[in-house]
Amino acid sequence: MTTMETLVSLAKRRGFIFPGSEIYGGLAGTYDYGPLGSLLKENIKQSWLKKFVHSRTDMYLVDAAILMNPKVWEATGHVDEFNDPLVDDLKTNKRYRADHLLEEHGITDAESLTPKEMTAKIQELGIKSPDGNELGEVRQFNMMLSTKIGAADDSASTTYLRPETAQGIFVNYKNVVDSMSPKMPFGIAQTGKAFRNEITPRDFIFRVREIEQMEIEYFIHPEKWEDYFVYWHDEMLEWMESIGLDMTKVHDVEIDEDARAHYSKRTTDFEFDFPFGQKELYGLAYRTDYDLKKHTEFSKQKLQYTDQSTNETFVPHVIEPSFGLDRSVLAVLLSAYREDEMNGEKRIFLKLAPQIAPYKIAVSPLLKNKEQLVEKARDVFIALKDTFGNVVWDDNGNIGKRYRRQDEIGTPFCVVVDFETLEDDTGVTVRDRDTGEQERVMVEEMEDYFMDKLSQ
């Protein structure tokens, strides 16, 4: 299995992901996406939007504000329920995630334990803090990041950076129904940032303080929830495979009642075999009518649905497919990483699905100091870029080094304009990333050739 050290090194060296604020020593739990990481991340997001929004007739996209009225979080229980179990180092007063300390000592079900049970386990196993000191009792601490709005610095000006994108959907349910008149069932989708006050961020971009989510709230008649739960389960698996996840490392985990979120009647987690263990990648939850009823209670607004064909009025129930974009990037990179030998040399390459690769095609002149080669290669580059968008020009180093570099960043195809191209003004050499095989393709046939190859 690929180690995290190997992947982190590749991500930084090749411009995928950098430590946040690195020139100032960094900030724990923050990362910046570089030129290639930004493209990869955006391509995954666009694949998600195409699958779950653009290709459907029952889905509506919203983009809600990050800052919301704090009553939203009171209504949903986040103020009281959105907590992590923390324990204090009694000497240094540093705080640590109790469940993480227990996991490091072999307690695999630590997340399902109560604070009292965690305290007992810590004492039973004699677990010390990372500094070797005694630990206190495990207590729950709220994970929401608070901030101040306006000029006044008092409690009335306190709000929160949203800890999830879902509530931006629920508070806009009435607006979408009133403005779009959707037919049941229908979904509201959103992508965007969410923030969590992680005490011990770790494992690269897996557990960070600033995350990006892709979420759907699918509104249904209460009697149909089981059918739609199965439907969305299969839709999620289909998308995972399409973006190139190693499906042998994906596991369905049914969450027990005592471990489910307070709003969920059924939850299935899709977990992935990361180098640091089998951990949650995505989630599928049946949230019942919990959120709409809570917002009805606190806002005094009726959040119902009237079926025009039957005149039945009811509060819809909700199936929630939830995806973490940052964890998607990590799982995709781990799934794509390969090492092999080509032409007697060790080779590293990313076997990325063409639809999400940062660059689909790299174009090069065989030699960068031959004017005619460069001019012809530029013409080919411009033509391909106009059609396919994510096409890169690469004339740095000899052709072998270019191939190795493009392999390492996951570019599916390299196009080389050589002297034979100039002689007959037709063919170019196209090299396949995965096999290293090369073939001649006529210039006028390139568009159709790559249309076919990149759709596979």
Secondary structure, 3 states (H helix, E strand, C coil): CCCHHHHHHHHHHCCCEEECCHHHCCCCCCEEECHHHHHHHHHHHHHHHHHHHHCCCCEEECCCCCECCCHHHHHHCHHHHCEEEEEEECCCCCEEEHHHHHHHCCCCCHHHCCHHHHHHHHHHHCCCCCCCCCECCCEEEECCEEEECCCCCCHHHEEEECCCCHHHHHCCHHHHHHHHCCCCCEEEEEEEEEECCCCCCECCCCECCEEEEEEEEEEECHHHHHHHHHHHHHHHHHHHHHCCCCHHHEEEEECCHHHCCCCCCEEEEEEEEECCEEEEEEEEEEEECHHHHHHHHHHCCCCCEECCCCCCEECCEEEEEEEEHHHHHHHHHHHHEEEEEECCEEEEEECCCCCCCCCCEEEEECCCCCHHHHHHHHHHHHHHHHHHCCEEECCCCCHHHHHHHHHHHCCCEEEEECHHHHHHCCEEEEEECCCCCEEEEEHHHHHHHHHHHHCC
